[in-house]
Amino acid sequence: MSMVNSAVNLFQGTFTQILTAITCTLPMISDGMQYGWSAPVIPVFQAENSPIKVTKKQLELLESVYIIGAICGITVTIYLVDKIGRKMSLILAATTTLIVWIVIGTANRVEYIIAARFFTGMAGDMAFVAAPMYLAEIADQKIRGFLSSIIYLMMLVGIVVVYVTVPFTPYITTPILGVCINVIGIITYAFMPESPYYLLIKNKPEKAKEALIKFRQSKEVDKEFEEISQSVQREKSIKTKPWDIILVKSNRKAVLIMVVLNGAQHMACISIVIMNLHLILEAAGSIYIQTSYAAIIFSTIMLLSATISSFFMDRYGRKILLIISNILTGFCLLTLSIYFYLKHTGVDVLSVSWIPIVSVMIYAAAFKFGLGLVPIVLTAELFPSNVKALGMTLSDVMYVLFAYISIELYQFLSDNYGIHVPFFLFTACCVFTAAFTYLFIPETKGKTLEQIQVMLKGETNRVRNINRPEIVYTSVEKV
């Protein structure tokens, strides 16, 4: 009963915030569909009755052009999230993806689809920078972790949808779903307010206060509004240069944390497992489940685990979820390492070929419980507003870069030394990330964005008041 009361208190007065979070992240379902689309659609294009003739080179380009688009969209994202705002950036990203789905559904040549996938990468990059910024800035601190986690929940829903629809329904079904999801998201989100932080940055205090009143469902927002105003004014008073992201101590610490966490996600093997799930199970000699069904189960487990984690994040904190997730993920990878090592050395493992299947499915739950979800929440929390666009975009770049590094490393090590070797390496990376989390990452649960900056600056005389939101701080940080 006490847990029920605690949950009620946690979400009391936050209906507008939750509704806004759902409407602004609804197009993320479409982004998740785009992210996972190439894997199940490649067999469709390879079939004799393929809707479009595609060469092997073009199939490879369908995957890589998405990443290329994301990289090319970096400068556009940095400019637009501060120029036109978080809300309009999200609407622009959703509109772009909407057009892309129309092209994919109606194109009679693969070149059109490749070009469309390029713009999908750009739109996805913008959405995954603007959405965490927006949600962190509108959220009550008691549910900020939950709201930010909705981004990844929606993306995981999209991956499940595309794994279910592409292999078992007509080709046109997925693009139609993508169009409908984006249309609903754009229309419903258009009625929601812009971030109060952004409106204050643009010198629109009246609109900012109106937005805060809507998000808090109360007119008693004077104290919080004053705190936000002073925080924004203080950050605006500091002349910001791009290199401040490295030169300023607190920004540098935020960058270090995000580089490690974004690297850790891929060095914990997630891209490899998602892109090579069928190959891993085949290499393991598993005969218990078909690949298409394994992919659906895998993605569903990830979604369920992330959903549970989103409710735990604001109750138990970010650090504990990260540490538990890394330990369990490392254990699953170690199990795979040992299995493949035994098979590599000639040991008969057919009688225990169920172990890789179980390990991969537990891995899906363990990874998404913390390591696959917490970093996007922390990204929006750790950077101050004056460098947030640059910091979050830099984090996105690191995410893409480490995805490439992990895949290349996996291919090189497995081809030259055996498939067990990269899994041993990725196990060690999980152990390192757990230790790094314990030693260096601050707990941001229940803290205002201002208080988080105080912790990053390491100002102990102010940290003692960290749990008293009514206190407003003023200081100039040393570089």
C-alpha positions as CSV (number, residue, x, y, z in Angstrom):
1,M,0.0,0.0,0.0
2,S,2.8,2.4,0.8
3,M,4.3,1.7,-2.6
4,V,1.0,2.6,-4.2
5,N,0.8,5.8,-2.2
6,S,4.4,6.6,-3.1
7,A,3.6,6.2,-6.8
8,V,0.5,8.4,-6.5
9,N,2.5,11.1,-4.9
10,L,5.3,10.8,-7.5
11,F,2.9,11.4,-10.4
12,Q,0.5,13.8,-8.6
13,G,0.1,17.0,-10.6
14,T,2.1,15.8,-13.6
15,F,-0.6,14.8,-16.0
16,T,0.2,17.6,-18.5
17,Q,3.9,16.8,-18.4
18,I,3.2,13.1,-19.1
19,L,0.7,13.9,-21.9
20,T,3.2,16.3,-23.5
21,A,6.0,13.7,-23.2
22,I,3.8,11.1,-25.0
23,T,2.8,13.4,-27.8
24,C,6.3,14.8,-28.4
25,T,7.9,11.3,-28.4
26,L,5.1,9.5,-30.4
27,P,7.1,10.0,-33.6
28,M,10.0,8.2,-31.9
29,I,8.0,5.0,-32.6
30,S,8.5,5.9,-36.3
31,D,12.2,6.6,-35.6
32,G,12.6,3.2,-34.0
33,M,10.9,1.6,-37.0
34,Q,13.4,3.3,-39.2
35,Y,16.3,2.2,-37.0
36,G,15.3,-1.4,-37.2
37,W,13.8,-1.4,-40.7
38,S,16.8,-2.4,-42.7
39,A,17.4,-5.7,-40.9
40,P,14.0,-7.4,-41.6
41,V,13.5,-5.7,-45.0
42,I,16.7,-6.9,-46.6
43,P,15.4,-10.5,-46.9
44,V,12.2,-9.0,-48.5
45,F,14.4,-7.2,-51.1
46,Q,16.4,-10.3,-51.7
47,A,13.3,-12.4,-52.4
48,E,12.2,-13.2,-56.0
49,N,9.0,-11.3,-55.6
50,S,10.8,-8.2,-54.2
51,P,8.8,-5.0,-54.7
52,I,12.1,-3.3,-55.9
53,K,15.2,-4.6,-57.6
54,V,18.2,-4.1,-55.3
55,T,21.9,-5.0,-55.7
56,K,24.0,-6.3,-52.8
57,K,25.9,-3.0,-52.7
58,Q,22.7,-1.1,-52.5
59,L,21.5,-3.3,-49.6
60,E,24.6,-2.4,-47.7
61,L,24.1,1.3,-48.4
62,L,20.6,1.1,-47.0
63,E,22.1,0.4,-43.6
64,S,25.1,2.7,-43.7
65,V,23.3,5.8,-45.3
66,Y,21.2,6.1,-42.1
67,I,24.4,6.6,-40.0
68,I,25.9,9.0,-42.7
69,G,22.7,11.1,-42.5
70,A,23.0,11.3,-38.7
71,I,26.6,12.5,-38.9
72,C,25.7,15.1,-41.6
73,G,22.8,16.3,-39.5
74,I,25.0,17.3,-36.5
75,T,25.7,20.9,-37.5
76,V,22.0,21.4,-38.5
77,T,20.9,20.0,-35.2
78,I,23.2,22.3,-33.2
79,Y,21.9,25.3,-35.1
80,L,18.2,24.6,-35.1
81,V,17.5,23.5,-31.5
82,D,18.7,26.9,-30.3
83,K,17.4,28.9,-33.3
84,I,13.9,27.6,-33.8
85,G,13.5,25.9,-30.4
86,R,13.1,22.4,-29.1
87,K,9.4,22.1,-30.0
88,M,9.8,23.2,-33.6
89,S,12.9,21.0,-34.1
90,L,10.8,18.0,-33.0
91,I,8.0,18.9,-35.3
92,L,10.4,19.4,-38.2
93,A,12.1,16.1,-37.5
94,A,8.7,14.3,-37.4
95,T,7.6,16.0,-40.7
96,T,10.8,14.9,-42.4
97,T,10.3,11.3,-41.3
98,L,6.7,11.5,-42.4
99,I,7.8,12.5,-45.9
100,V,10.5,9.7,-45.9
101,W,7.8,7.0,-45.2
102,I,5.8,8.3,-48.1
103,V,8.9,8.0,-50.3
104,I,9.7,4.5,-49.0
105,G,6.1,3.3,-49.6
106,T,5.7,4.7,-53.1
107,A,9.3,4.6,-54.6
108,N,9.8,2.4,-57.6
109,R,13.6,2.7,-57.5
110,V,16.0,2.0,-54.6
111,E,17.9,5.2,-55.2
112,Y,14.9,7.2,-53.9
113,I,14.8,5.0,-50.7
114,I,18.5,5.4,-50.1
115,A,18.1,9.2,-50.4
116,A,15.1,9.1,-48.0
117,R,17.1,7.0,-45.5
118,F,19.8,9.7,-45.5
119,F,17.2,12.4,-44.4
120,T,15.8,9.9,-41.9
121,G,19.3,9.8,-40.2
122,M,19.4,13.6,-40.1
123,A,15.8,13.8,-38.6
124,G,16.6,11.1,-36.1
125,D,19.7,12.9,-35.0
126,M,17.7,16.1,-34.4
127,A,14.9,14.3,-32.6
128,F,17.2,12.5,-30.2
129,V,18.9,15.8,-29.3
130,A,15.8,18.0,-29.1
131,A,13.6,15.6,-27.2
132,P,15.8,15.0,-24.1
133,M,16.5,18.7,-23.9
134,Y,12.8,19.5,-24.1
135,L,11.6,16.9,-21.6
136,A,14.4,17.7,-19.1
137,E,13.4,21.4,-19.2
138,I,9.6,20.9,-18.8
139,A,9.8,18.1,-16.2
140,D,9.2,18.3,-12.5
141,Q,12.5,17.0,-10.9
142,K,10.6,14.1,-9.2
143,I,9.7,12.5,-12.6
144,R,12.4,13.9,-14.9
145,G,14.0,10.4,-15.3
146,F,10.7,8.8,-16.1
147,L,9.8,11.4,-18.7
148,S,13.2,11.3,-20.4
149,S,13.0,7.5,-20.5
150,I,9.8,7.6,-22.6
151,I,12.0,8.6,-25.6
152,Y,13.7,5.2,-25.6
153,L,10.5,3.3,-24.7
154,M,8.9,4.8,-27.9
155,M,11.9,3.8,-30.0
156,L,11.8,0.3,-28.7
157,V,8.1,0.1,-29.5
158,G,9.0,1.0,-33.0
159,I,11.6,-1.7,-33.2
160,V,9.1,-4.3,-32.1
161,V,6.5,-3.0,-34.6
162,V,8.9,-3.2,-37.5
163,Y,10.1,-6.7,-36.5
164,V,6.5,-7.9,-36.4
165,T,5.1,-6.2,-39.5
166,V,7.9,-6.4,-42.1
167,P,8.3,-10.2,-42.3
168,F,4.6,-11.1,-42.0
169,T,2.7,-8.3,-43.8
170,P,2.7,-6.6,-47.3
171,Y,5.6,-4.2,-47.9
172,I,3.4,-1.2,-47.9
173,T,2.1,-1.9,-44.3
174,T,5.1,-0.5,-42.5
175,P,5.3,2.8,-44.4
176,I,1.5,3.4,-43.8
177,L,2.0,2.8,-40.1
178,G,4.9,5.2,-40.1
179,V,2.9,7.9,-41.8
180,C,-0.1,7.5,-39.4
181,I,2.1,7.6,-36.3
182,N,3.9,10.8,-37.4
183,V,0.6,12.5,-38.4
184,I,-0.9,11.8,-35.0
185,G,2.2,12.9,-33.2
186,I,2.6,16.2,-35.1
187,I,-1.1,17.2,-34.7
188,T,-1.3,16.4,-31.0
189,Y,2.1,17.9,-30.1
190,A,1.4,21.1,-32.0
191,F,-0.9,22.2,-29.1
192,M,1.7,21.8,-26.4
193,P,3.8,24.7,-25.0
194,E,7.5,25.3,-25.7
195,S,10.0,24.7,-23.0
196,P,10.0,27.5,-20.3
197,Y,13.8,27.5,-20.3
198,Y,13.9,28.1,-24.1
199,L,11.3,30.9,-23.9
200,L,13.3,32.6,-21.2
201,I,16.5,32.3,-23.3
202,K,14.6,34.1,-26.1
203,N,13.4,36.8,-23.6
204,K,9.8,35.8,-23.5
205,P,9.1,35.7,-19.8
206,E,5.3,36.0,-20.1
207,K,5.0,33.0,-22.4
208,A,7.5,31.1,-20.3
209,K,5.4,31.6,-17.1
210,E,2.3,30.6,-19.0
211,A,4.0,27.4,-20.1
212,L,5.2,26.6,-16.6
213,I,1.7,27.1,-15.2
214,K,0.4,24.6,-17.8
215,F,3.1,22.0,-17.1
216,R,2.7,22.3,-13.3
217,Q,-1.2,22.5,-13.4
218,S,-1.0,25.3,-10.9
219,K,-0.7,29.1,-10.8
220,E,1.6,28.8,-7.7
221,V,4.8,28.7,-9.7
222,D,6.4,32.1,-8.7
223,K,9.2,30.5,-6.7
224,E,10.2,27.9,-9.4
225,F,9.8,30.5,-12.1
226,E,12.2,32.8,-10.3
227,E,14.7,30.0,-9.8
228,I,14.6,29.1,-13.5
229,S,14.9,32.8,-14.5
230,Q,17.9,33.4,-12.4
231,S,19.5,30.2,-13.6
232,V,18.9,31.2,-17.3
233,Q,20.1,34.8,-16.7
234,R,23.3,33.5,-15.0
235,E,24.1,31.2,-17.9
236,K,23.3,33.9,-20.4
237,S,25.6,36.4,-18.6
238,I,28.5,34.0,-19.2
239,K,29.8,34.5,-22.8
240,T,29.8,31.0,-24.2
241,K,32.3,29.8,-26.8
242,P,32.2,26.4,-28.4
243,W,35.4,25.3,-26.7
244,D,33.9,26.0,-23.3
245,I,32.5,22.5,-23.6
246,I,36.0,21.3,-22.8
247,L,37.7,24.3,-21.0
248,V,35.1,24.7,-18.3
249,K,35.6,22.1,-15.5
250,S,31.9,21.1,-15.0
251,N,31.3,20.9,-18.7
252,R,34.4,18.8,-19.1
253,K,33.2,16.4,-16.5
254,A,29.8,16.1,-18.2
255,V,31.5,15.4,-21.5
256,L,33.7,12.7,-19.9
257,I,30.7,11.0,-18.3
258,M,28.7,11.0,-21.6
259,V,31.7,9.8,-23.7
260,V,32.2,6.9,-21.4
261,L,28.4,6.0,-21.2
262,N,27.8,6.4,-24.9
263,G,30.9,4.3,-25.6
264,A,29.9,1.8,-22.9
265,Q,26.5,1.1,-24.6
266,H,28.2,-0.1,-27.7
267,M,31.2,-1.7,-26.0
268,A,28.6,-3.7,-24.1
269,C,27.8,-5.3,-27.5
270,I,24.3,-3.9,-28.2
271,S,24.8,-3.0,-31.9
272,I,26.6,-6.3,-32.5
273,V,23.8,-8.4,-30.9
274,I,21.0,-6.5,-32.7
275,M,22.7,-6.7,-36.1
276,N,24.1,-10.2,-35.7
277,L,21.5,-12.0,-33.6
278,H,20.8,-14.7,-36.1
279,L,24.6,-15.2,-36.9
280,I,25.4,-15.4,-33.2
281,L,22.7,-18.1,-32.6
282,E,23.8,-20.0,-35.7
283,A,27.4,-19.8,-34.6
284,A,26.3,-21.2,-31.3
285,G,24.7,-24.2,-33.0
286,S,21.3,-23.3,-31.5
287,I,18.4,-25.3,-32.9
288,Y,15.7,-24.2,-30.5
289,I,14.2,-21.1,-32.2
290,Q,13.9,-19.4,-35.6
291,T,15.7,-16.2,-36.1
292,S,12.6,-14.1,-36.9
293,Y,10.9,-15.1,-33.7
294,A,14.1,-14.7,-31.7
295,A,14.3,-11.1,-32.9
296,I,10.7,-10.4,-31.9
297,I,11.2,-11.9,-28.4
298,F,14.5,-10.1,-28.0
299,S,13.0,-6.7,-28.8
300,T,9.9,-7.3,-26.7
301,I,12.1,-8.2,-23.7
302,M,14.1,-5.0,-24.2
303,L,10.8,-3.0,-24.2
304,L,9.5,-4.6,-21.1
305,S,12.8,-4.2,-19.2
306,A,13.1,-0.5,-20.2
307,T,9.5,0.1,-19.1
308,I,10.1,-1.3,-15.7
309,S,13.3,0.6,-15.4
310,S,11.6,3.9,-16.3
311,F,9.4,3.6,-13.2
312,F,12.4,2.6,-10.9
313,M,14.7,5.4,-12.1
314,D,13.1,8.2,-10.1
315,R,12.5,6.0,-7.1
316,Y,15.9,4.3,-6.7
317,G,18.2,6.5,-8.7
318,R,20.3,6.4,-11.9
319,K,23.5,5.0,-10.5
320,I,22.2,1.8,-9.0
321,L,20.4,0.9,-12.2
322,L,23.6,1.5,-14.2
323,I,25.7,-0.6,-11.8
324,I,23.2,-3.5,-11.7
325,S,22.8,-3.3,-15.5
326,N,26.5,-3.4,-16.2
327,I,27.2,-6.3,-13.8
328,L,24.3,-8.5,-15.3
329,T,25.2,-7.5,-18.9
330,G,28.8,-8.4,-18.2
331,F,27.8,-11.8,-16.7
332,C,25.7,-12.6,-19.9
333,L,28.6,-11.7,-22.2
334,L,31.0,-13.7,-20.0
335,T,28.7,-16.7,-20.4
336,L,28.7,-16.3,-24.1
337,S,32.5,-15.9,-24.1
338,I,33.0,-19.2,-22.2
339,Y,30.5,-21.1,-24.4
340,F,32.2,-19.9,-27.6
341,Y,35.6,-20.6,-26.2
342,L,34.7,-24.2,-25.3
343,K,33.2,-24.7,-28.8
344,H,36.3,-23.1,-30.4
345,T,38.6,-25.6,-28.5
346,G,36.6,-28.6,-29.7
347,V,34.4,-29.3,-26.7
348,D,30.9,-30.8,-27.6
349,V,28.4,-28.2,-26.5
350,L,25.4,-29.4,-28.5
351,S,23.6,-30.6,-25.3
352,V,23.8,-27.1,-23.8
353,S,23.2,-25.0,-27.0
354,W,20.2,-23.5,-25.2
355,I,22.7,-21.4,-23.1
356,P,23.3,-18.7,-25.9
357,I,19.6,-18.2,-26.4
358,V,19.0,-17.8,-22.6
359,S,22.1,-15.5,-22.3
360,V,21.0,-13.3,-25.2
361,M,17.5,-12.9,-23.8
362,I,18.7,-12.1,-20.3
363,Y,21.2,-9.7,-21.9
364,A,18.3,-7.9,-23.5
365,A,16.6,-7.4,-20.1
366,A,19.8,-6.5,-18.3
367,F,21.1,-4.0,-20.9
368,K,17.9,-2.1,-21.2
369,F,17.3,-2.0,-17.5
370,G,20.0,0.6,-17.1
371,L,22.8,0.9,-19.6
372,G,20.5,1.1,-22.5
373,L,18.2,3.7,-20.9
374,V,20.0,5.9,-18.3
375,P,22.5,7.6,-20.5
376,I,19.9,9.5,-22.5
377,V,18.4,10.7,-19.2
378,L,21.8,11.9,-17.9
379,T,22.7,13.6,-21.2
380,A,19.8,16.0,-20.8
381,E,20.6,16.6,-17.1
382,L,24.3,17.1,-17.0
383,F,24.8,20.0,-19.5
384,P,23.8,23.6,-18.7
385,S,21.5,25.3,-21.1
386,N,24.2,27.5,-22.6
387,V,26.1,24.5,-24.0
388,K,23.3,21.9,-23.9
389,A,22.8,21.7,-27.7
390,L,26.5,21.3,-28.4
391,G,27.0,18.9,-25.5
392,M,24.1,16.6,-26.5
393,T,25.0,16.7,-30.1
394,L,28.6,15.7,-29.2
395,S,27.2,12.9,-27.1
396,D,25.2,11.8,-30.2
397,V,28.4,11.8,-32.3
398,M,30.1,9.6,-29.7
399,Y,27.2,7.2,-29.8
400,V,27.5,6.8,-33.6
401,L,31.3,6.7,-33.5
402,F,31.4,4.0,-30.9
403,A,28.8,2.0,-32.8
404,Y,31.1,1.9,-35.7
405,I,34.2,1.1,-33.6
406,S,32.5,-1.8,-31.8
407,I,31.2,-3.4,-35.0
408,E,34.6,-3.1,-36.7
409,L,36.4,-4.5,-33.6
410,Y,34.0,-7.4,-33.4
411,Q,34.5,-8.3,-37.0
412,F,38.3,-8.1,-36.8
413,L,38.7,-10.0,-33.5
414,S,36.1,-12.7,-34.4
415,D,37.5,-13.2,-37.9
416,N,41.2,-13.4,-36.7
417,Y,41.0,-14.9,-33.2
418,G,37.6,-16.5,-32.8
419,I,34.1,-15.2,-31.8
420,H,34.8,-15.7,-28.1
421,V,37.6,-13.1,-28.0
422,P,35.4,-9.9,-28.6
423,F,32.9,-11.2,-26.1
424,F,35.7,-11.4,-23.4
425,L,36.7,-7.8,-24.3
426,F,33.1,-6.5,-24.0
427,T,32.8,-8.3,-20.7
428,A,35.8,-6.4,-19.4
429,C,34.2,-3.1,-20.7
430,C,31.1,-3.8,-18.6
431,V,33.2,-4.2,-15.5
432,F,35.0,-1.0,-16.2
433,T,31.8,0.9,-16.7
434,A,30.3,-0.4,-13.4
435,A,33.4,0.8,-11.6
436,F,33.4,4.2,-13.4
437,T,29.7,4.7,-12.5
438,Y,30.3,4.0,-8.8
439,L,33.3,6.3,-8.6
440,F,32.6,9.2,-11.0
441,I,28.9,9.6,-11.9
442,P,26.8,11.8,-9.6
443,E,23.4,10.7,-8.6
444,T,20.9,13.2,-10.2
445,K,17.7,11.7,-8.8
446,G,15.4,14.4,-7.3
447,K,17.8,17.2,-8.1
448,T,17.0,20.4,-10.1
449,L,19.1,21.1,-13.2
450,E,20.7,23.9,-11.2
451,Q,21.6,21.6,-8.3
452,I,23.2,19.1,-10.8
453,Q,25.5,21.8,-12.0
454,V,26.5,22.5,-8.4
455,M,27.5,18.9,-8.0
456,L,29.5,18.9,-11.2
457,K,31.4,22.0,-10.1
458,G,32.3,20.3,-6.9
459,E,31.4,23.3,-4.7
460,T,31.1,21.6,-1.4
461,N,29.9,24.7,0.5
462,R,26.9,24.7,-1.8
463,V,26.3,21.0,-2.1
464,R,25.2,20.8,1.6
465,N,22.1,22.6,0.4
466,I,21.6,20.3,-2.6
467,N,18.2,19.0,-1.4
468,R,16.7,22.4,-0.7
469,P,15.3,23.6,-4.0
470,E,14.2,26.9,-2.5
471,I,17.8,28.1,-2.3
472,V,19.1,30.0,-5.4
473,Y,22.8,30.0,-5.9
474,T,25.0,32.5,-7.7
475,S,28.7,32.0,-8.5
476,V,31.2,32.1,-11.3
477,E,33.0,28.8,-12.0
478,K,36.7,28.7,-12.4
479,V,38.0,27.2,-15.6
